[in-house]
Amino acid sequence: MSRGRHETTDLDRSRDELFSHIQRCGVIEAEDAQRGEWLDDTIQYLAERYSDLSKQDLVALKEMGERYCSPAIPHGYTKAKDGEADVAEEESDAKTSEVSAA
């Protein structure tokens, strides 16, 4: 039984490119207002680059970008505010302490 191959669409390519831009530009660590502005500009760029994308595709692409930048579970490293410990670092230290105690 042969499996059908998924043909890569413009939406697939633009999504991958968006995620790549997010990683390279460090948008995840930006303030919400800056992130929103950057995302709007990037979606506009992708709309020009992939002209076959529908308005619905662009809305979905923006949603994917927003979710990628604000996941339910942090990407690992979270920027600590002044005077506060890093969340990921605290969790790691706690786990290490538990293992050492056992």
C-alpha positions in Angstrom: 0.0 0.0 0.0 1.6 3.3 -1.0 1.2 6.4 1.0 0.3 9.6 -0.8 2.7 12.4 -0.4 1.5 15.7 0.9 2.2 18.4 -1.7 3.7 21.5 -0.1 1.4 24.5 -0.5 2.2 28.2 -0.3 0.6 28.2 3.1 3.0 25.5 4.3 6.0 27.3 2.9 4.9 30.7 4.2 4.3 29.2 7.7 7.7 27.6 7.7 9.3 30.9 6.6 7.4 32.8 9.3 8.6 30.5 12.0 12.1 30.8 10.7 11.9 34.6 10.8 10.5 34.5 14.4 13.5 32.3 15.5 16.1 34.4 13.8 14.8 37.8 14.8 14.2 37.0 18.5 10.6 38.2 18.3 9.6 35.9 21.1 11.5 38.0 23.6 10.0 41.4 22.3 7.3 43.4 24.1 3.8 42.6 23.0 3.4 45.9 21.0 6.7 45.4 19.2 5.8 41.8 18.5 2.4 42.8 17.0 3.9 45.4 14.8 6.7 43.0 13.6 4.1 40.3 12.9 1.9 42.7 10.9 4.9 43.8 8.8 6.0 40.2 8.3 2.5 39.0 7.3 2.4 41.8 4.7 5.8 40.7 3.4 4.6 37.1 3.1 1.4 38.2 1.4 3.5 39.9 -1.3 5.9 37.0 -1.5 3.2 34.3 -1.7 0.5 36.2 -3.8 -1.7 33.1 -4.0 -2.5 33.2 -0.3 -6.1 34.2 0.5 -7.1 36.6 3.2 -8.2 33.6 5.2 -4.8 32.1 4.8 -3.1 35.3 6.0 -5.4 35.5 9.0 -4.5 31.9 9.8 -0.8 32.6 9.3 -0.9 35.5 11.7 -2.7 33.4 14.3 -0.1 30.7 14.0 2.6 33.3 14.5 0.9 34.7 17.6 0.5 31.2 19.0 4.2 30.4 18.3 5.3 33.6 20.0 3.1 33.0 23.1 2.9 29.2 23.6 1.0 27.7 26.5 4.2 26.0 27.6 7.2 28.3 27.4 9.9 27.6 24.8 12.4 27.0 27.7 14.1 30.2 28.4 12.0 33.1 29.6 13.4 36.5 30.1 13.4 37.4 33.8 12.4 40.9 34.9 14.8 42.9 37.0 15.0 41.3 40.5 13.2 38.2 39.5 14.8 34.8 38.9 14.4 33.1 35.5 11.4 30.7 35.6 13.0 28.0 33.6 16.1 28.3 35.8 14.1 28.0 39.0 12.3 24.9 37.7 15.6 23.3 36.7 17.2 24.1 40.0 14.2 22.6 41.8 14.3 19.4 39.8 18.1 19.1 40.4 17.5 19.5 44.1 14.9 16.8 44.1 17.1 14.4 42.3 20.0 15.1 44.6 17.9 14.6 47.7 16.7 11.2 46.5 
